[in-house]
Amino acid sequence: MVQSAFWAAFLLVATLVSHDVDAFSTAVAAKKVAFSKYQGLGNDFLLVDNRDAEEPILTPDESEALCDRHFGVGADGVIFAMPGRDGCDYSMRIYNSDGSEPEMCGNGIRCMAKFLQDLDGSSGAEKQYKIWTLAGTMVPTVVASGMITVDMGEPELRGPEVPTTLKPTRDDSAVIDAPMAAPLPGGKDWKVTCVSMGNPHCITFVDDLDAVDLAAVGPQFENHPVFPARVNTEFVQVLSKSHLKMKVWERGAGPTLACGTGACALHVAAVLNNLCDRKATVRQQGRCAI
Protein backbone atom coordinates (compact mmCIF):
# COMPACT_ATOMS: atom_id res chain seq x y z
CA MET A 1 0.00 0.00 0.00
CA VAL A 2 1.09 3.59 -0.49
CA GLN A 3 0.64 5.93 2.46
CA SER A 4 0.63 9.59 1.35
CA ALA A 5 2.44 10.54 -1.81
CA PHE A 6 5.91 9.73 -0.58
CA TRP A 7 5.70 6.64 1.67
CA ALA A 8 5.54 3.13 0.31
CA ALA A 9 4.14 0.40 2.55
CA PHE A 10 3.10 -2.64 0.59
CA LEU A 11 1.90 -6.01 1.81
CA LEU A 12 4.54 -8.48 0.77
CA VAL A 13 3.26 -11.91 -0.15
CA ALA A 14 6.60 -13.62 -0.58
CA THR A 15 6.70 -16.81 -2.57
CA LEU A 16 10.03 -18.50 -1.84
CA VAL A 17 11.48 -21.24 -4.01
CA SER A 18 15.16 -22.13 -3.60
CA HIS A 19 17.03 -23.95 -6.38
CA ASP A 20 20.37 -24.55 -8.02
CA VAL A 21 20.07 -23.87 -11.73
CA ASP A 22 22.29 -23.66 -14.76
CA ALA A 23 22.50 -20.05 -15.94
CA PHE A 24 23.28 -19.83 -19.63
CA SER A 25 24.78 -16.94 -21.54
CA THR A 26 25.80 -16.68 -25.16
CA ALA A 27 29.06 -15.19 -23.95
CA VAL A 28 30.10 -17.57 -21.15
CA ALA A 29 29.86 -21.22 -20.19
CA ALA A 30 27.16 -22.58 -17.89
CA LYS A 31 27.55 -22.14 -14.14
CA LYS A 32 25.66 -23.22 -11.02
CA VAL A 33 23.87 -20.43 -9.17
CA ALA A 34 21.79 -20.72 -5.99
CA PHE A 35 18.77 -18.42 -5.96
CA SER A 36 15.51 -17.77 -4.16
CA LYS A 37 12.41 -16.43 -5.86
CA TYR A 38 10.15 -13.82 -4.27
CA GLN A 39 7.28 -11.69 -5.49
CA GLY A 40 5.68 -8.50 -4.22
CA LEU A 41 2.25 -7.70 -5.68
CA GLY A 42 3.15 -10.02 -8.55
CA ASN A 43 6.41 -8.19 -9.33
CA ASP A 44 8.75 -11.20 -9.19
CA PHE A 45 12.51 -11.42 -8.69
CA LEU A 46 15.32 -13.91 -8.35
CA LEU A 47 17.33 -13.15 -5.20
CA VAL A 48 21.00 -14.15 -5.07
CA ASP A 49 23.15 -14.25 -1.92
CA ASN A 50 26.10 -12.18 -3.13
CA ARG A 51 27.43 -11.16 0.30
CA ASP A 52 30.87 -12.68 -0.31
CA ALA A 53 31.65 -10.71 -3.48
CA GLU A 54 31.90 -7.00 -4.34
CA GLU A 55 30.45 -7.47 -7.84
CA PRO A 56 27.37 -9.42 -9.01
CA ILE A 57 28.24 -13.08 -9.54
CA LEU A 58 26.07 -13.14 -12.67
CA THR A 59 26.62 -11.01 -15.75
CA PRO A 60 23.84 -8.95 -17.32
CA ASP A 61 23.59 -11.53 -20.13
CA GLU A 62 23.29 -14.42 -17.68
CA SER A 63 20.67 -12.53 -15.69
CA GLU A 64 18.68 -11.85 -18.84
CA ALA A 65 18.79 -15.57 -19.68
CA LEU A 66 17.57 -16.53 -16.21
CA CYS A 67 14.68 -14.07 -16.43
CA ASP A 68 13.39 -15.53 -19.70
CA ARG A 69 9.95 -16.97 -18.92
CA HIS A 70 10.20 -19.70 -21.55
CA PHE A 71 13.84 -20.82 -21.53
CA GLY A 72 14.95 -19.60 -18.09
CA VAL A 73 13.43 -19.45 -14.63
CA GLY A 74 11.29 -16.39 -15.36
CA ALA A 75 11.36 -13.09 -13.46
CA ASP A 76 11.18 -9.32 -13.82
CA GLY A 77 14.79 -9.03 -12.61
CA VAL A 78 17.69 -10.52 -10.64
CA ILE A 79 18.62 -8.89 -7.32
CA PHE A 80 22.01 -9.33 -5.68
CA ALA A 81 22.33 -8.94 -1.89
CA MET A 82 25.86 -7.60 -1.56
CA PRO A 83 28.24 -6.36 1.14
CA GLY A 84 27.36 -2.96 2.60
CA ARG A 85 29.11 0.26 1.69
CA ASP A 86 29.05 3.86 2.90
CA GLY A 87 27.90 2.76 6.36
CA CYS A 88 25.05 0.56 5.12
CA ASP A 89 24.32 -3.00 6.25
CA TYR A 90 24.05 -4.32 2.70
CA SER A 91 24.12 -3.16 -0.90
CA MET A 92 21.57 -3.91 -3.61
CA ARG A 93 22.34 -4.36 -7.28
CA ILE A 94 19.69 -5.41 -9.77
CA TYR A 95 19.63 -6.42 -13.42
CA ASN A 96 16.35 -6.09 -15.29
CA SER A 97 14.99 -8.86 -17.47
CA ASP A 98 16.70 -7.23 -20.48
CA GLY A 99 20.07 -7.15 -18.68
CA SER A 100 20.04 -3.41 -18.01
CA GLU A 101 20.71 -2.05 -14.52
CA PRO A 102 18.21 0.34 -12.86
CA GLU A 103 19.00 2.64 -9.93
CA MET A 104 16.70 0.71 -7.57
CA CYS A 105 13.32 -1.00 -7.40
CA GLY A 106 10.60 -0.43 -4.81
CA ASN A 107 9.07 -3.90 -4.82
CA GLY A 108 12.52 -5.38 -5.32
CA ILE A 109 14.00 -3.83 -2.20
CA ARG A 110 11.05 -5.10 -0.16
CA CYS A 111 11.70 -8.60 -1.49
CA MET A 112 15.36 -8.16 -0.63
CA ALA A 113 14.48 -7.22 2.96
CA LYS A 114 12.48 -10.44 3.32
CA PHE A 115 15.31 -12.40 1.70
CA LEU A 116 17.83 -10.94 4.15
CA GLN A 117 15.57 -11.75 7.08
CA ASP A 118 15.30 -15.34 5.88
CA LEU A 119 19.08 -15.51 5.50
CA ASP A 120 19.85 -14.14 8.97
CA GLY A 121 17.20 -16.26 10.69
CA SER A 122 15.18 -13.35 12.08
CA SER A 123 11.88 -14.13 10.29
CA GLY A 124 8.89 -13.22 12.44
CA ALA A 125 10.73 -10.44 14.25
CA GLU A 126 10.69 -6.73 13.56
CA LYS A 127 13.82 -5.82 11.62
CA GLN A 128 15.23 -2.84 9.78
CA TYR A 129 17.94 -2.83 7.14
CA LYS A 130 20.02 0.03 5.81
CA ILE A 131 20.67 -0.74 2.15
CA TRP A 132 22.90 1.11 -0.31
CA THR A 133 21.47 1.45 -3.85
CA LEU A 134 22.42 3.42 -6.94
CA ALA A 135 19.57 5.78 -6.00
CA GLY A 136 20.96 6.35 -2.49
CA THR A 137 20.38 4.73 0.89
CA MET A 138 17.04 2.98 1.43
CA VAL A 139 15.75 1.67 4.77
CA PRO A 140 13.15 -1.11 4.47
CA THR A 141 11.47 -2.13 7.73
CA VAL A 142 9.89 -5.51 8.38
CA VAL A 143 7.12 -5.11 10.98
CA ALA A 144 5.53 -7.77 13.19
CA SER A 145 2.46 -8.08 10.96
CA GLY A 146 4.63 -9.15 8.05
CA MET A 147 4.30 -5.82 6.25
CA ILE A 148 7.48 -4.41 4.74
CA THR A 149 7.68 -0.63 4.45
CA VAL A 150 10.22 1.51 2.63
CA ASP A 151 10.60 5.24 3.05
CA MET A 152 10.96 6.26 -0.59
CA GLY A 153 12.03 9.80 0.22
CA GLU A 154 10.94 12.95 -1.55
CA PRO A 155 10.23 12.84 -5.29
CA GLU A 156 12.41 14.72 -7.73
CA LEU A 157 10.32 16.95 -10.00
CA ARG A 158 12.94 19.02 -11.81
CA GLY A 159 12.87 17.90 -15.43
CA PRO A 160 16.62 17.77 -16.06
CA GLU A 161 17.08 15.65 -12.92
CA VAL A 162 14.34 13.10 -13.77
CA PRO A 163 15.82 13.21 -16.48
CA THR A 164 13.74 14.53 -19.37
CA THR A 165 14.30 17.19 -22.00
CA LEU A 166 10.59 18.04 -22.17
CA LYS A 167 9.95 21.75 -21.68
CA PRO A 168 9.19 22.57 -18.01
CA THR A 169 5.70 23.83 -17.22
CA ARG A 170 6.66 25.57 -13.95
CA ASP A 171 9.35 28.00 -12.84
CA ASP A 172 10.93 25.27 -10.68
CA SER A 173 11.64 23.21 -13.86
CA ALA A 174 8.89 20.67 -13.10
CA VAL A 175 7.22 18.94 -16.05
CA ILE A 176 3.55 18.64 -15.08
CA ASP A 177 0.70 17.96 -17.54
CA ALA A 178 3.04 18.76 -20.42
CA PRO A 179 2.38 17.83 -24.06
CA MET A 180 4.46 14.88 -25.21
CA ALA A 181 6.97 15.70 -27.90
CA ALA A 182 7.12 14.15 -31.36
CA PRO A 183 7.33 11.41 -32.42
CA LEU A 184 4.05 10.85 -30.61
CA PRO A 185 3.63 7.30 -29.22
CA GLY A 186 0.85 5.60 -31.14
CA GLY A 187 0.40 8.79 -33.14
CA LYS A 188 -1.73 10.26 -30.32
CA ASP A 189 -1.51 13.44 -28.29
CA TRP A 190 -0.45 12.72 -24.70
CA LYS A 191 -0.10 14.89 -21.62
CA VAL A 192 2.58 13.68 -19.23
CA THR A 193 3.96 14.42 -15.78
CA CYS A 194 7.54 13.43 -15.03
CA VAL A 195 8.71 12.27 -11.60
CA SER A 196 11.82 10.56 -10.28
CA MET A 197 11.63 8.31 -7.24
CA GLY A 198 15.32 7.53 -7.61
CA ASN A 199 14.45 6.19 -11.06
CA PRO A 200 12.65 8.03 -13.89
CA HIS A 201 8.87 7.88 -14.40
CA CYS A 202 6.51 9.34 -16.97
CA ILE A 203 2.85 9.39 -15.92
CA THR A 204 -0.07 9.94 -18.27
CA PHE A 205 -3.75 10.00 -17.31
CA VAL A 206 -6.26 8.30 -19.61
CA ASP A 207 -10.04 8.01 -19.76
CA ASP A 208 -10.09 4.28 -20.51
CA LEU A 209 -7.17 2.20 -19.27
CA ASP A 210 -8.43 -0.92 -21.04
CA ALA A 211 -8.13 0.87 -24.37
CA VAL A 212 -4.38 1.47 -23.93
CA ASP A 213 -2.35 -0.82 -26.20
CA LEU A 214 0.49 -1.26 -23.73
CA ALA A 215 2.60 -3.49 -25.96
CA ALA A 216 2.48 -0.90 -28.74
CA VAL A 217 2.96 2.40 -26.94
CA GLY A 218 4.98 1.25 -23.91
CA PRO A 219 8.25 0.73 -25.82
CA GLN A 220 7.73 4.03 -27.65
CA PHE A 221 7.58 5.91 -24.35
CA GLU A 222 10.47 3.94 -22.84
CA ASN A 223 12.82 4.70 -25.71
CA HIS A 224 11.61 8.19 -26.61
CA PRO A 225 14.47 10.66 -27.20
CA VAL A 226 13.11 13.09 -24.57
CA PHE A 227 14.10 10.51 -21.92
CA PRO A 228 17.88 10.19 -22.18
CA ALA A 229 18.03 7.43 -19.52
CA ARG A 230 14.88 5.74 -20.89
CA VAL A 231 11.80 5.81 -18.65
CA ASN A 232 9.18 3.81 -16.76
CA THR A 233 5.69 4.75 -17.93
CA GLU A 234 2.48 4.58 -15.90
CA PHE A 235 -0.89 4.80 -17.64
CA VAL A 236 -3.48 5.85 -15.06
CA GLN A 237 -7.26 6.01 -14.98
CA VAL A 238 -8.77 8.08 -12.16
CA LEU A 239 -11.79 6.22 -10.81
CA SER A 240 -12.36 8.65 -7.95
CA LYS A 241 -10.43 11.06 -5.73
CA SER A 242 -9.40 8.08 -3.64
CA HIS A 243 -9.04 5.31 -6.22
CA LEU A 244 -6.61 5.10 -9.14
CA LYS A 245 -6.06 2.26 -11.61
CA MET A 246 -2.78 1.77 -13.45
CA LYS A 247 -0.84 -0.21 -16.01
CA VAL A 248 2.92 0.07 -16.17
CA TRP A 249 5.56 -0.43 -18.80
CA GLU A 250 8.84 -0.74 -16.93
CA ARG A 251 12.14 0.37 -18.33
CA GLY A 252 14.14 -2.76 -19.02
CA ALA A 253 11.35 -5.17 -18.06
CA GLY A 254 8.30 -4.26 -20.14
CA PRO A 255 4.81 -4.95 -18.73
CA THR A 256 4.85 -6.02 -15.07
CA LEU A 257 2.04 -6.73 -12.63
CA ALA A 258 3.18 -4.01 -10.22
CA CYS A 259 5.74 -1.28 -9.70
CA GLY A 260 6.45 0.14 -6.25
CA THR A 261 8.25 3.31 -7.31
CA GLY A 262 5.66 3.69 -10.08
CA ALA A 263 2.77 3.61 -7.61
CA CYS A 264 4.47 6.35 -5.60
CA ALA A 265 5.31 8.39 -8.70
CA LEU A 266 1.79 8.25 -10.14
CA HIS A 267 0.29 9.23 -6.79
CA VAL A 268 2.60 12.25 -6.68
CA ALA A 269 1.56 13.10 -10.25
CA ALA A 270 -2.15 12.72 -9.47
CA VAL A 271 -1.86 15.04 -6.47
CA LEU A 272 0.09 17.60 -8.52
CA ASN A 273 -2.64 17.51 -11.18
CA ASN A 274 -5.39 17.85 -8.53
CA LEU A 275 -6.85 14.48 -9.52
CA CYS A 276 -6.76 12.67 -6.18
CA ASP A 277 -6.37 13.01 -2.43
CA ARG A 278 -3.04 12.57 -0.65
CA LYS A 279 -4.21 9.15 0.49
CA ALA A 280 -5.57 6.88 -2.21
CA THR A 281 -5.79 3.27 -3.34
CA VAL A 282 -3.75 2.39 -6.42
CA ARG A 283 -5.08 -0.69 -8.19
CA GLN A 284 -2.26 -2.43 -10.03
CA GLN A 285 -2.57 -5.50 -12.19
CA GLY A 286 -1.11 -7.62 -9.39
CA ARG A 287 -2.90 -6.21 -6.32
CA CYS A 288 -3.94 -2.92 -4.76
CA ALA A 289 -1.62 -0.57 -2.90
CA ILE A 290 -2.90 2.06 -0.47
C-alpha positions, 0 to 999 in steps of 0.5 A: 500500500502507499501511504501519502504521496511519498511513503511506500508500505506494501503487503509483501506476499513472498513466494520462496522457491530455492534452487540450483540452476544452470544459468546460460549466456551466449558469452560464457559457459554454464555455471551453477547459481543458488537463488531464491524467488520472491514476489511482491504484488506479482512483481517477481525477482530472483534473489542471489546471496552475493554477500561474499563478493563485491560485484554481481556473480552473474553477468547482465547476459546471464541474468537476462537468460535466467529471467526468460519466462520460456527458456529460463526461470522467469522473473522481472529481474535478478537482485544481488544482496551484496556487502554494505558500503558507505555505512550501510548494512548491505548493498543492492544491485539489480539487473532487469529482465533485459540485462540493463541495470536500474537505480533501484526498485521499490518492490525489489528492495522489499523482497530483498528485505524479506530475503535478508531476514530469511538468510539471517534467521530473524523471520517473524521479528521486527527488523530494519535494514540500511541498504545502499542502492544506486539511487541512495540509501534505502531503509526497508522495515519488516514489521511484526504483521509481516508488512514491509515498508520503505521510506521512498524519500521525496520525489524529484520533479525538476525535469533535467534531474528526472531526467527529461528534455521536455519543456518545463511547465513551472518556474521550478523546472517541473514537467507537469501535464506537459504535451508529449513531444514528437514522435508521438507514441501511437500517433496520439496526443499525450499529456505527461507528468515526469517524476523521479523516485530515484528512477525516472517515471513518466505518468499519463492520465487516460479516460479508458485504461483498457483501451491502452495498447500497452505493448504498442505504446509502452516501448515508444515511451520507454525509448523516446528521445526526450528521456535520455536514460529511458523511462518507466511509464504509468498509464493511469485512470482516475476512478475517484479522488481516492481510487486510481487504476494503473498499467505500467511499462517498466524500463528494461522489463516491459509490462509487469504486474506491479511497480512500487516506485511507479505507484508512488510516482503516479500518486505524486503526479495525481496530487500535482494535477489535482486528480486525487487526495493525498491518500488513495488506493492504487489498483495495479494488475497484481494487487492494490496498494494504499 
